[in-house]
Amino acid sequence: MFTASFWKAAAERAVKTFAQAGLALLTGDGLGVLDVDWGQVGSVGLLAAIASVLTSIVSSGVGPVGSPSVVEDSKATDAA
């Protein structure tokens, strides 16, 4: 948890979570972009991003050392 790579990965996760939460609100009632309460979208996205960072911190002692994940990094293998 005390490495730059941990915080880089945690920040990436938080940004993705923010975007996913915002997208969920935008598409929940159609794509009425002009009718969206952008303050609410930002608020919900920020709350989701904070939850993501907290989850990364809690997960730091469970998964691979220096990673915000609880699972090992799997490499795609070619079955051919």
PDB file with one MODEL, atoms N, CA, C and O in Angstrom:
MODEL        1
ATOM      1  N   MET A   1       0.815  -1.187   0.000  1.00  0.00           N
ATOM      2  CA  MET A   1       0.000   0.000   0.000  1.00  0.00           C
ATOM      3  C   MET A   1       0.866   1.262   0.000  1.00  0.00           C
ATOM      4  O   MET A   1       0.368   2.358  -0.258  1.00  0.00           O
ATOM      5  N   PHE A   2       2.110   1.116   0.278  1.00  0.00           N
ATOM      6  CA  PHE A   2       2.990   2.278   0.390  1.00  0.00           C
ATOM      7  C   PHE A   2       3.875   2.460  -0.840  1.00  0.00           C
ATOM      8  O   PHE A   2       4.979   2.995  -0.744  1.00  0.00           O
ATOM      9  N   THR A   3       3.388   2.015  -1.989  1.00  0.00           N
ATOM     10  CA  THR A   3       4.163   2.160  -3.220  1.00  0.00           C
ATOM     11  C   THR A   3       3.401   3.010  -4.236  1.00  0.00           C
ATOM     12  O   THR A   3       2.176   3.122  -4.188  1.00  0.00           O
ATOM     13  N   ALA A   4       4.151   3.594  -5.141  1.00  0.00           N
ATOM     14  CA  ALA A   4       3.533   4.394  -6.190  1.00  0.00           C
ATOM     15  C   ALA A   4       2.671   3.534  -7.107  1.00  0.00           C
ATOM     16  O   ALA A   4       1.627   3.983  -7.580  1.00  0.00           O
ATOM     17  N   SER A   5       3.099   2.305  -7.360  1.00  0.00           N
ATOM     18  CA  SER A   5       2.324   1.438  -8.253  1.00  0.00           C
ATOM     19  C   SER A   5       0.969   1.083  -7.635  1.00  0.00           C
ATOM     20  O   SER A   5      -0.023   0.964  -8.353  1.00  0.00           O
ATOM     21  N   PHE A   6       0.920   0.914  -6.317  1.00  0.00           N
ATOM     22  CA  PHE A   6      -0.356   0.648  -5.641  1.00  0.00           C
ATOM     23  C   PHE A   6      -1.306   1.815  -5.863  1.00  0.00           C
ATOM     24  O   PHE A   6      -2.458   1.611  -6.247  1.00  0.00           O
ATOM     25  N   TRP A   7      -0.837   3.037  -5.627  1.00  0.00           N
ATOM     26  CA  TRP A   7      -1.710   4.202  -5.739  1.00  0.00           C
ATOM     27  C   TRP A   7      -2.081   4.495  -7.185  1.00  0.00           C
ATOM     28  O   TRP A   7      -3.161   5.019  -7.454  1.00  0.00           O
ATOM     29  N   LYS A   8      -1.201   4.165  -8.108  1.00  0.00           N
ATOM     30  CA  LYS A   8      -1.518   4.335  -9.528  1.00  0.00           C
ATOM     31  C   LYS A   8      -2.662   3.385  -9.908  1.00  0.00           C
ATOM     32  O   LYS A   8      -3.614   3.791 -10.576  1.00  0.00           O
ATOM     33  N   ALA A   9      -2.565   2.133  -9.484  1.00  0.00           N
ATOM     34  CA  ALA A   9      -3.619   1.156  -9.782  1.00  0.00           C
ATOM     35  C   ALA A   9      -4.915   1.511  -9.053  1.00  0.00           C
ATOM     36  O   ALA A   9      -5.999   1.372  -9.618  1.00  0.00           O
ATOM     37  N   ALA A  10      -4.812   1.968  -7.804  1.00  0.00           N
ATOM     38  CA  ALA A  10      -6.001   2.356  -7.043  1.00  0.00           C
ATOM     39  C   ALA A  10      -6.682   3.561  -7.688  1.00  0.00           C
ATOM     40  O   ALA A  10      -7.910   3.619  -7.749  1.00  0.00           O
ATOM     41  N   ALA A  11      -5.896   4.519  -8.169  1.00  0.00           N
ATOM     42  CA  ALA A  11      -6.463   5.695  -8.837  1.00  0.00           C
ATOM     43  C   ALA A  11      -7.154   5.306 -10.135  1.00  0.00           C
ATOM     44  O   ALA A  11      -8.221   5.830 -10.456  1.00  0.00           O
ATOM     45  N   GLU A  12      -6.551   4.392 -10.879  1.00  0.00           N
ATOM     46  CA  GLU A  12      -7.175   3.922 -12.117  1.00  0.00           C
ATOM     47  C   GLU A  12      -8.524   3.278 -11.814  1.00  0.00           C
ATOM     48  O   GLU A  12      -9.505   3.528 -12.515  1.00  0.00           O
ATOM     49  N   ARG A  13      -8.574   2.453 -10.777  1.00  0.00           N
ATOM     50  CA  ARG A  13      -9.824   1.816 -10.384  1.00  0.00           C
ATOM     51  C   ARG A  13     -10.864   2.844  -9.974  1.00  0.00           C
ATOM     52  O   ARG A  13     -12.038   2.713 -10.321  1.00  0.00           O
ATOM     53  N   ALA A  14     -10.445   3.860  -9.240  1.00  0.00           N
ATOM     54  CA  ALA A  14     -11.373   4.887  -8.772  1.00  0.00           C
ATOM     55  C   ALA A  14     -11.944   5.685  -9.941  1.00  0.00           C
ATOM     56  O   ALA A  14     -13.138   5.987  -9.958  1.00  0.00           O
ATOM     57  N   VAL A  15     -11.108   6.028 -10.914  1.00  0.00           N
ATOM     58  CA  VAL A  15     -11.577   6.766 -12.088  1.00  0.00           C
ATOM     59  C   VAL A  15     -12.579   5.929 -12.876  1.00  0.00           C
ATOM     60  O   VAL A  15     -13.603   6.441 -13.328  1.00  0.00           O
ATOM     61  N   LYS A  16     -12.285   4.651 -13.039  1.00  0.00           N
ATOM     62  CA  LYS A  16     -13.206   3.766 -13.748  1.00  0.00           C
ATOM     63  C   LYS A  16     -14.528   3.651 -13.002  1.00  0.00           C
ATOM     64  O   LYS A  16     -15.594   3.669 -13.618  1.00  0.00           O
ATOM     65  N   THR A  17     -14.465   3.532 -11.683  1.00  0.00           N
ATOM     66  CA  THR A  17     -15.669   3.435 -10.877  1.00  0.00           C
ATOM     67  C   THR A  17     -16.497   4.709 -10.975  1.00  0.00           C
ATOM     68  O   THR A  17     -17.722   4.648 -11.081  1.00  0.00           O
ATOM     69  N   PHE A  18     -15.829   5.870 -10.940  1.00  0.00           N
ATOM     70  CA  PHE A  18     -16.514   7.155 -11.104  1.00  0.00           C
ATOM     71  C   PHE A  18     -17.267   7.173 -12.432  1.00  0.00           C
ATOM     72  O   PHE A  18     -18.438   7.549 -12.484  1.00  0.00           O
ATOM     73  N   ALA A  19     -16.596   6.768 -13.495  1.00  0.00           N
ATOM     74  CA  ALA A  19     -17.210   6.761 -14.823  1.00  0.00           C
ATOM     75  C   ALA A  19     -18.386   5.790 -14.898  1.00  0.00           C
ATOM     76  O   ALA A  19     -19.413   6.103 -15.499  1.00  0.00           O
ATOM     77  N   GLN A  20     -18.240   4.625 -14.296  1.00  0.00           N
ATOM     78  CA  GLN A  20     -19.315   3.636 -14.312  1.00  0.00           C
ATOM     79  C   GLN A  20     -20.539   4.125 -13.551  1.00  0.00           C
ATOM     80  O   GLN A  20     -21.668   3.930 -14.001  1.00  0.00           O
ATOM     81  N   ALA A  21     -20.326   4.758 -12.406  1.00  0.00           N
ATOM     82  CA  ALA A  21     -21.442   5.278 -11.625  1.00  0.00           C
ATOM     83  C   ALA A  21     -22.146   6.398 -12.389  1.00  0.00           C
ATOM     84  O   ALA A  21     -23.375   6.458 -12.415  1.00  0.00           O
ATOM     85  N   GLY A  22     -21.379   7.272 -13.000  1.00  0.00           N
ATOM     86  CA  GLY A  22     -21.962   8.352 -13.793  1.00  0.00           C
ATOM     87  C   GLY A  22     -22.743   7.816 -14.977  1.00  0.00           C
ATOM     88  O   GLY A  22     -23.839   8.295 -15.271  1.00  0.00           O
ATOM     89  N   LEU A  23     -22.193   6.836 -15.651  1.00  0.00           N
ATOM     90  CA  LEU A  23     -22.871   6.233 -16.789  1.00  0.00           C
ATOM     91  C   LEU A  23     -24.168   5.564 -16.361  1.00  0.00           C
ATOM     92  O   LEU A  23     -25.165   5.627 -17.080  1.00  0.00           O
ATOM     93  N   ALA A  24     -24.162   4.926 -15.201  1.00  0.00           N
ATOM     94  CA  ALA A  24     -25.374   4.282 -14.706  1.00  0.00           C
ATOM     95  C   ALA A  24     -26.485   5.314 -14.493  1.00  0.00           C
ATOM     96  O   ALA A  24     -27.644   5.057 -14.820  1.00  0.00           O
ATOM     97  N   LEU A  25     -26.135   6.467 -13.951  1.00  0.00           N
ATOM     98  CA  LEU A  25     -27.145   7.512 -13.751  1.00  0.00           C
ATOM     99  C   LEU A  25     -27.608   8.106 -15.080  1.00  0.00           C
ATOM    100  O   LEU A  25     -28.787   8.422 -15.246  1.00  0.00           O
ATOM    101  N   LEU A  26     -26.690   8.256 -16.016  1.00  0.00           N
ATOM    102  CA  LEU A  26     -27.055   8.840 -17.308  1.00  0.00           C
ATOM    103  C   LEU A  26     -27.990   7.941 -18.102  1.00  0.00           C
ATOM    104  O   LEU A  26     -28.889   8.430 -18.786  1.00  0.00           O
ATOM    105  N   THR A  27     -27.790   6.655 -18.018  1.00  0.00           N
ATOM    106  CA  THR A  27     -28.576   5.727 -18.825  1.00  0.00           C
ATOM    107  C   THR A  27     -29.740   5.116 -18.056  1.00  0.00           C
ATOM    108  O   THR A  27     -30.538   4.381 -18.637  1.00  0.00           O
ATOM    109  N   GLY A  28     -29.852   5.402 -16.778  1.00  0.00           N
ATOM    110  CA  GLY A  28     -30.928   4.823 -15.977  1.00  0.00           C
ATOM    111  C   GLY A  28     -32.310   5.277 -16.416  1.00  0.00           C
ATOM    112  O   GLY A  28     -33.284   4.543 -16.254  1.00  0.00           O
ATOM    113  N   ASP A  29     -32.403   6.474 -16.967  1.00  0.00           N
ATOM    114  CA  ASP A  29     -33.697   7.005 -17.390  1.00  0.00           C
ATOM    115  C   ASP A  29     -33.604   7.476 -18.839  1.00  0.00           C
ATOM    116  O   ASP A  29     -34.128   8.531 -19.199  1.00  0.00           O
ATOM    117  N   GLY A  30     -32.939   6.687 -19.652  1.00  0.00           N
ATOM    118  CA  GLY A  30     -32.731   7.093 -21.038  1.00  0.00           C
ATOM    119  C   GLY A  30     -31.493   7.967 -21.144  1.00  0.00           C
ATOM    120  O   GLY A  30     -30.777   8.168 -20.163  1.00  0.00           O
ATOM    121  N   LEU A  31     -31.249   8.474 -22.323  1.00  0.00           N
ATOM    122  CA  LEU A  31     -30.068   9.315 -22.536  1.00  0.00           C
ATOM    123  C   LEU A  31     -30.454  10.788 -22.637  1.00  0.00           C
ATOM    124  O   LEU A  31     -30.049  11.475 -23.575  1.00  0.00           O
ATOM    125  N   GLY A  32     -31.226  11.268 -21.686  1.00  0.00           N
ATOM    126  CA  GLY A  32     -31.612  12.670 -21.665  1.00  0.00           C
ATOM    127  C   GLY A  32     -30.506  13.515 -21.071  1.00  0.00           C
ATOM    128  O   GLY A  32     -30.630  13.991 -19.942  1.00  0.00           O
ATOM    129  N   VAL A  33     -29.427  13.711 -21.809  1.00  0.00           N
ATOM    130  CA  VAL A  33     -28.238  14.388 -21.309  1.00  0.00           C
ATOM    131  C   VAL A  33     -28.557  15.806 -20.827  1.00  0.00           C
ATOM    132  O   VAL A  33     -27.940  16.293 -19.880  1.00  0.00           O
ATOM    133  N   LEU A  34     -29.499  16.452 -21.461  1.00  0.00           N
ATOM    134  CA  LEU A  34     -29.856  17.810 -21.061  1.00  0.00           C
ATOM    135  C   LEU A  34     -30.706  17.825 -19.791  1.00  0.00           C
ATOM    136  O   LEU A  34     -30.787  18.847 -19.109  1.00  0.00           O
ATOM    137  N   ASP A  35     -31.339  16.696 -19.474  1.00  0.00           N
ATOM    138  CA  ASP A  35     -32.211  16.616 -18.305  1.00  0.00           C
ATOM    139  C   ASP A  35     -31.498  16.076 -17.072  1.00  0.00           C
ATOM    140  O   ASP A  35     -32.110  15.948 -16.012  1.00  0.00           O
ATOM    141  N   VAL A  36     -30.246  15.767 -17.193  1.00  0.00           N
ATOM    142  CA  VAL A  36     -29.499  15.139 -16.102  1.00  0.00           C
ATOM    143  C   VAL A  36     -29.116  16.178 -15.055  1.00  0.00           C
ATOM    144  O   VAL A  36     -28.728  17.296 -15.393  1.00  0.00           O
ATOM    145  N   ASP A  37     -29.226  15.806 -13.795  1.00  0.00           N
ATOM    146  CA  ASP A  37     -28.737  16.645 -12.702  1.00  0.00           C
ATOM    147  C   ASP A  37     -27.243  16.332 -12.548  1.00  0.00           C
ATOM    148  O   ASP A  37     -26.864  15.374 -11.874  1.00  0.00           O
ATOM    149  N   TRP A  38     -26.404  17.158 -13.183  1.00  0.00           N
ATOM    150  CA  TRP A  38     -24.968  16.879 -13.220  1.00  0.00           C
ATOM    151  C   TRP A  38     -24.325  16.935 -11.842  1.00  0.00           C
ATOM    152  O   TRP A  38     -23.318  16.268 -11.602  1.00  0.00           O
ATOM    153  N   GLY A  39     -24.887  17.712 -10.945  1.00  0.00           N
ATOM    154  CA  GLY A  39     -24.390  17.732  -9.566  1.00  0.00           C
ATOM    155  C   GLY A  39     -24.578  16.383  -8.903  1.00  0.00           C
ATOM    156  O   GLY A  39     -23.707  15.901  -8.180  1.00  0.00           O
ATOM    157  N   GLN A  40     -25.739  15.775  -9.162  1.00  0.00           N
ATOM    158  CA  GLN A  40     -26.013  14.448  -8.606  1.00  0.00           C
ATOM    159  C   GLN A  40     -25.087  13.409  -9.226  1.00  0.00           C
ATOM    160  O   GLN A  40     -24.590  12.525  -8.528  1.00  0.00           O
ATOM    161  N   VAL A  41     -24.854  13.508 -10.526  1.00  0.00           N
ATOM    162  CA  VAL A  41     -23.944  12.569 -11.193  1.00  0.00           C
ATOM    163  C   VAL A  41     -22.549  12.669 -10.589  1.00  0.00           C
ATOM    164  O   VAL A  41     -21.915  11.654 -10.302  1.00  0.00           O
ATOM    165  N   GLY A  42     -22.073  13.901 -10.397  1.00  0.00           N
ATOM    166  CA  GLY A  42     -20.749  14.088  -9.802  1.00  0.00           C
ATOM    167  C   GLY A  42     -20.688  13.592  -8.372  1.00  0.00           C
ATOM    168  O   GLY A  42     -19.699  12.985  -7.962  1.00  0.00           O
ATOM    169  N   SER A  43     -21.754  13.850  -7.604  1.00  0.00           N
ATOM    170  CA  SER A  43     -21.798  13.417  -6.209  1.00  0.00           C
ATOM    171  C   SER A  43     -21.780  11.901  -6.081  1.00  0.00           C
ATOM    172  O   SER A  43     -21.023  11.343  -5.287  1.00  0.00           O
ATOM    173  N   VAL A  44     -22.618  11.244  -6.867  1.00  0.00           N
ATOM    174  CA  VAL A  44     -22.668   9.776  -6.824  1.00  0.00           C
ATOM    175  C   VAL A  44     -21.357   9.187  -7.325  1.00  0.00           C
ATOM    176  O   VAL A  44     -20.850   8.225  -6.748  1.00  0.00           O
ATOM    177  N   GLY A  45     -20.804   9.752  -8.391  1.00  0.00           N
ATOM    178  CA  GLY A  45     -19.529   9.269  -8.916  1.00  0.00           C
ATOM    179  C   GLY A  45     -18.408   9.426  -7.916  1.00  0.00           C
ATOM    180  O   GLY A  45     -17.581   8.528  -7.760  1.00  0.00           O
ATOM    181  N   LEU A  46     -18.371  10.569  -7.228  1.00  0.00           N
ATOM    182  CA  LEU A  46     -17.334  10.794  -6.219  1.00  0.00           C
ATOM    183  C   LEU A  46     -17.470   9.833  -5.052  1.00  0.00           C
ATOM    184  O   LEU A  46     -16.474   9.299  -4.566  1.00  0.00           O
ATOM    185  N   LEU A  47     -18.690   9.611  -4.602  1.00  0.00           N
ATOM    186  CA  LEU A  47     -18.907   8.657  -3.515  1.00  0.00           C
ATOM    187  C   LEU A  47     -18.459   7.253  -3.923  1.00  0.00           C
ATOM    188  O   LEU A  47     -17.839   6.542  -3.133  1.00  0.00           O
ATOM    189  N   ALA A  48     -18.773   6.860  -5.147  1.00  0.00           N
ATOM    190  CA  ALA A  48     -18.354   5.544  -5.636  1.00  0.00           C
ATOM    191  C   ALA A  48     -16.831   5.467  -5.735  1.00  0.00           C
ATOM    192  O   ALA A  48     -16.247   4.435  -5.405  1.00  0.00           O
ATOM    193  N   ALA A  49     -16.178   6.544  -6.183  1.00  0.00           N
ATOM    194  CA  ALA A  49     -14.717   6.571  -6.290  1.00  0.00           C
ATOM    195  C   ALA A  49     -14.065   6.467  -4.912  1.00  0.00           C
ATOM    196  O   ALA A  49     -13.058   5.777  -4.751  1.00  0.00           O
ATOM    197  N   ILE A  50     -14.636   7.149  -3.922  1.00  0.00           N
ATOM    198  CA  ILE A  50     -14.116   7.054  -2.553  1.00  0.00           C
ATOM    199  C   ILE A  50     -14.257   5.632  -2.030  1.00  0.00           C
ATOM    200  O   ILE A  50     -13.342   5.100  -1.401  1.00  0.00           O
ATOM    201  N   ALA A  51     -15.408   5.018  -2.294  1.00  0.00           N
ATOM    202  CA  ALA A  51     -15.608   3.628  -1.879  1.00  0.00           C
ATOM    203  C   ALA A  51     -14.590   2.713  -2.556  1.00  0.00           C
ATOM    204  O   ALA A  51     -14.108   1.761  -1.942  1.00  0.00           O
ATOM    205  N   SER A  52     -14.261   2.995  -3.814  1.00  0.00           N
ATOM    206  CA  SER A  52     -13.271   2.201  -4.536  1.00  0.00           C
ATOM    207  C   SER A  52     -11.888   2.319  -3.898  1.00  0.00           C
ATOM    208  O   SER A  52     -11.189   1.319  -3.730  1.00  0.00           O
ATOM    209  N   VAL A  53     -11.496   3.545  -3.544  1.00  0.00           N
ATOM    210  CA  VAL A  53     -10.182   3.745  -2.906  1.00  0.00           C
ATOM    211  C   VAL A  53     -10.147   3.042  -1.547  1.00  0.00           C
ATOM    212  O   VAL A  53      -9.155   2.396  -1.208  1.00  0.00           O
ATOM    213  N   LEU A  54     -11.219   3.166  -0.775  1.00  0.00           N
ATOM    214  CA  LEU A  54     -11.263   2.489   0.530  1.00  0.00           C
ATOM    215  C   LEU A  54     -11.195   0.973   0.375  1.00  0.00           C
ATOM    216  O   LEU A  54     -10.539   0.290   1.161  1.00  0.00           O
ATOM    217  N   THR A  55     -11.878   0.452  -0.645  1.00  0.00           N
ATOM    218  CA  THR A  55     -11.817  -0.986  -0.913  1.00  0.00           C
ATOM    219  C   THR A  55     -10.402  -1.404  -1.302  1.00  0.00           C
ATOM    220  O   THR A  55      -9.938  -2.470  -0.895  1.00  0.00           O
ATOM    221  N   SER A  56      -9.721  -0.587  -2.076  1.00  0.00           N
ATOM    222  CA  SER A  56      -8.333  -0.885  -2.449  1.00  0.00           C
ATOM    223  C   SER A  56      -7.437  -0.915  -1.224  1.00  0.00           C
ATOM    224  O   SER A  56      -6.564  -1.776  -1.111  1.00  0.00           O
ATOM    225  N   ILE A  57      -7.646   0.019  -0.307  1.00  0.00           N
ATOM    226  CA  ILE A  57      -6.832   0.060   0.913  1.00  0.00           C
ATOM    227  C   ILE A  57      -7.071  -1.191   1.758  1.00  0.00           C
ATOM    228  O   ILE A  57      -6.122  -1.808   2.244  1.00  0.00           O
ATOM    229  N   VAL A  58      -8.328  -1.558   1.930  1.00  0.00           N
ATOM    230  CA  VAL A  58      -8.662  -2.750   2.722  1.00  0.00           C
ATOM    231  C   VAL A  58      -8.117  -4.008   2.054  1.00  0.00           C
ATOM    232  O   VAL A  58      -7.682  -4.937   2.734  1.00  0.00           O
ATOM    233  N   SER A  59      -8.142  -4.037   0.720  1.00  0.00           N
ATOM    234  CA  SER A  59      -7.678  -5.213  -0.018  1.00  0.00           C
ATOM    235  C   SER A  59      -6.166  -5.341  -0.038  1.00  0.00           C
ATOM    236  O   SER A  59      -5.646  -6.398  -0.395  1.00  0.00           O
ATOM    237  N   SER A  60      -5.447  -4.288   0.337  1.00  0.00           N
ATOM    238  CA  SER A  60      -3.987  -4.302   0.205  1.00  0.00           C
ATOM    239  C   SER A  60      -3.319  -5.385   1.034  1.00  0.00           C
ATOM    240  O   SER A  60      -2.238  -5.845   0.664  1.00  0.00           O
ATOM    241  N   GLY A  61      -3.909  -5.805   2.124  1.00  0.00           N
ATOM    242  CA  GLY A  61      -3.302  -6.850   2.939  1.00  0.00           C
ATOM    243  C   GLY A  61      -3.749  -8.250   2.577  1.00  0.00           C
ATOM    244  O   GLY A  61      -3.325  -9.221   3.203  1.00  0.00           O
ATOM    245  N   VAL A  62      -4.614  -8.364   1.557  1.00  0.00           N
ATOM    246  CA  VAL A  62      -5.195  -9.662   1.221  1.00  0.00           C
ATOM    247  C   VAL A  62      -4.568 -10.261  -0.025  1.00  0.00           C
ATOM    248  O   VAL A  62      -4.183 -11.430  -0.027  1.00  0.00           O
ATOM    249  N   GLY A  63      -4.464  -9.475  -1.080  1.00  0.00           N
ATOM    250  CA  GLY A  63      -3.983  -9.968  -2.365  1.00  0.00           C
ATOM    251  C   GLY A  63      -2.480  -9.883  -2.503  1.00  0.00           C
ATOM    252  O   GLY A  63      -1.750  -9.903  -1.511  1.00  0.00           O
ATOM    253  N   PRO A  64      -2.023  -9.788  -3.735  1.00  0.00           N
ATOM    254  CA  PRO A  64      -0.590  -9.692  -3.995  1.00  0.00           C
ATOM    255  C   PRO A  64       0.024  -8.453  -3.329  1.00  0.00           C
ATOM    256  O   PRO A  64      -0.625  -7.412  -3.222  1.00  0.00           O
ATOM    257  N   VAL A  65       1.246  -8.574  -2.897  1.00  0.00           N
ATOM    258  CA  VAL A  65       1.937  -7.464  -2.230  1.00  0.00           C
ATOM    259  C   VAL A  65       2.030  -6.267  -3.172  1.00  0.00           C
ATOM    260  O   VAL A  65       2.418  -6.410  -4.331  1.00  0.00           O
ATOM    261  N   GLY A  66       1.674  -5.096  -2.671  1.00  0.00           N
ATOM    262  CA  GLY A  66       1.766  -3.874  -3.450  1.00  0.00           C
ATOM    263  C   GLY A  66       0.654  -3.677  -4.460  1.00  0.00           C
ATOM    264  O   GLY A  66       0.761  -2.821  -5.338  1.00  0.00           O
ATOM    265  N   SER A  67      -0.421  -4.464  -4.349  1.00  0.00           N
ATOM    266  CA  SER A  67      -1.519  -4.374  -5.301  1.00  0.00           C
ATOM    267  C   SER A  67      -2.830  -4.085  -4.577  1.00  0.00           C
ATOM    268  O   SER A  67      -3.045  -4.574  -3.468  1.00  0.00           O
ATOM    269  N   PRO A  68      -3.713  -3.288  -5.197  1.00  0.00           N
ATOM    270  CA  PRO A  68      -5.015  -3.041  -4.594  1.00  0.00           C
ATOM    271  C   PRO A  68      -6.023  -4.155  -4.874  1.00  0.00           C
ATOM    272  O   PRO A  68      -7.188  -4.052  -4.491  1.00  0.00           O
ATOM    273  N   SER A  69      -5.578  -5.207  -5.536  1.00  0.00           N
ATOM    274  CA  SER A  69      -6.454  -6.311  -5.906  1.00  0.00           C
ATOM    275  C   SER A  69      -6.386  -7.442  -4.881  1.00  0.00           C
ATOM    276  O   SER A  69      -5.398  -7.585  -4.161  1.00  0.00           O
ATOM    277  N   VAL A  70      -7.443  -8.235  -4.828  1.00  0.00           N
ATOM    278  CA  VAL A  70      -7.437  -9.394  -3.936  1.00  0.00           C
ATOM    279  C   VAL A  70      -7.079 -10.673  -4.692  1.00  0.00           C
ATOM    280  O   VAL A  70      -6.971 -11.739  -4.087  1.00  0.00           O
ATOM    281  N   VAL A  71      -6.898 -10.575  -5.988  1.00  0.00           N
ATOM    282  CA  VAL A  71      -6.569 -11.748  -6.804  1.00  0.00           C
ATOM    283  C   VAL A  71      -5.237 -11.558  -7.509  1.00  0.00           C
ATOM    284  O   VAL A  71      -4.821 -10.433  -7.785  1.00  0.00           O
ATOM    285  N   GLU A  72      -4.589 -12.645  -7.792  1.00  0.00           N
ATOM    286  CA  GLU A  72      -3.328 -12.616  -8.530  1.00  0.00           C
ATOM    287  C   GLU A  72      -3.586 -12.163  -9.959  1.00  0.00           C
ATOM    288  O   GLU A  72      -4.665 -12.404 -10.500  1.00  0.00           O
ATOM    289  N   ASP A  73      -2.630 -11.524 -10.560  1.00  0.00           N
ATOM    290  CA  ASP A  73      -2.700 -11.103 -11.950  1.00  0.00           C
ATOM    291  C   ASP A  73      -2.605 -12.348 -12.818  1.00  0.00           C
ATOM    292  O   ASP A  73      -1.611 -13.072 -12.759  1.00  0.00           O
ATOM    293  N   SER A  74      -3.630 -12.600 -13.622  1.00  0.00           N
ATOM    294  CA  SER A  74      -3.597 -13.787 -14.479  1.00  0.00           C
ATOM    295  C   SER A  74      -3.126 -13.400 -15.875  1.00  0.00           C
ATOM    296  O   SER A  74      -3.547 -12.383 -16.425  1.00  0.00           O
ATOM    297  N   LYS A  75      -2.277 -14.197 -16.422  1.00  0.00           N
ATOM    298  CA  LYS A  75      -1.769 -13.961 -17.769  1.00  0.00           C
ATOM    299  C   LYS A  75      -2.577 -14.814 -18.733  1.00  0.00           C
ATOM    300  O   LYS A  75      -2.831 -15.992 -18.482  1.00  0.00           O
ATOM    301  N   ALA A  76      -2.974 -14.202 -19.836  1.00  0.00           N
ATOM    302  CA  ALA A  76      -3.709 -14.952 -20.842  1.00  0.00           C
ATOM    303  C   ALA A  76      -2.762 -15.970 -21.482  1.00  0.00           C
ATOM    304  O   ALA A  76      -1.633 -15.645 -21.849  1.00  0.00           O
ATOM    305  N   THR A  77      -3.233 -17.172 -21.604  1.00  0.00           N
ATOM    306  CA  THR A  77      -2.405 -18.209 -22.224  1.00  0.00           C
ATOM    307  C   THR A  77      -3.015 -18.623 -23.543  1.00  0.00           C
ATOM    308  O   THR A  77      -4.235 -18.629 -23.704  1.00  0.00           O
ATOM    309  N   ASP A  78      -2.176 -18.960 -24.462  1.00  0.00           N
ATOM    310  CA  ASP A  78      -2.622 -19.400 -25.775  1.00  0.00           C
ATOM    311  C   ASP A  78      -2.815 -20.910 -25.734  1.00  0.00           C
ATOM    312  O   ASP A  78      -1.860 -21.659 -25.529  1.00  0.00           O
ATOM    313  N   ALA A  79      -4.045 -21.350 -25.929  1.00  0.00           N
ATOM    314  CA  ALA A  79      -4.370 -22.787 -25.849  1.00  0.00           C
ATOM    315  C   ALA A  79      -4.028 -23.517 -27.129  1.00  0.00           C
ATOM    316  O   ALA A  79      -4.172 -24.738 -27.188  1.00  0.00           O
ATOM    317  N   ALA A  80      -3.581 -22.814 -28.154  1.00  0.00           N
ATOM    318  CA  ALA A  80      -3.307 -23.465 -29.438  1.00  0.00           C
ATOM    319  C   ALA A  80      -2.042 -24.217 -29.450  1.00  0.00           C
ATOM    320  O   ALA A  80      -1.688 -24.813 -30.467  1.00  0.00           O
TER     321      ALA A  80
ENDMDL
END
